[in-house]
């Protein structure tokens, strides 16, 4: 039985097609849309041409692989839009598949299930963090069960849209962003409830996977090398220092940097380092898996 999962995020659209019986991945596809940059101050979402172009390609793959069951989910950017019902109707009219605009709790559940699936931590306590384009989900998992979670309105595209700068960030502006983020993050009582930090920090999403790919100097991205890869805060800080002193187009010359991510990657690292400081952690375990893999596991 061939199944497909589609994750329509604020920054990237992703597809996973699997033969579930043989536990074999048939197709992976990802494209950075930056959809979060197409929402107005009044929260009206106006999808660009690339939105339809990428969706057409995704559904062509679904047809070509003769997929029997498919689930498509939209996350933060769709939740925020006031015209979500119109977008929902337009999506079904074009593709004859329901677009599920999932709640923060469902997103947290799917991302934690997916992120931990390829890792062998033997039921150890984990804090799963998914830094997305429009939101960041933080999920505490103990003995393979979700104990608590938070969905923060903090994300790489959301922050970029607010600050409107990506190249050559000076020390003054850097301090301002870190201070702003620390205030935003600590305003969520969730972090006060983490009295001990006896858990592994597992991060998925484009920021940590890109940092791992850069360290591995990947010319061609390989998720098998990414899953379970350890990153130290000292390494992340050293990469951060290099990135903020570059023009965004120069970042594309770095092995491991995906086209389309060079502009917002800085804000992902801002968020990542802010979280590590608050959590008093120095090591991050990276997972290439997330919502897609969580969805596949739920399809029957």
Helices and strands as residue ranges (DSSP letters): E 2-8, E 12-19, E 24-32, G 35-38, H 49-64, E 69-74, H 76-80, H 84-95, E 99-101, H 104-117, E 126-131, E 136-142, E 145-152, H 156-163, H 171-186, G 189-193, E 200-204, H 206-215, H 223-226, E 229-232, H 233-244, H 248-251, H 265-279, E 283-286, H 291-298
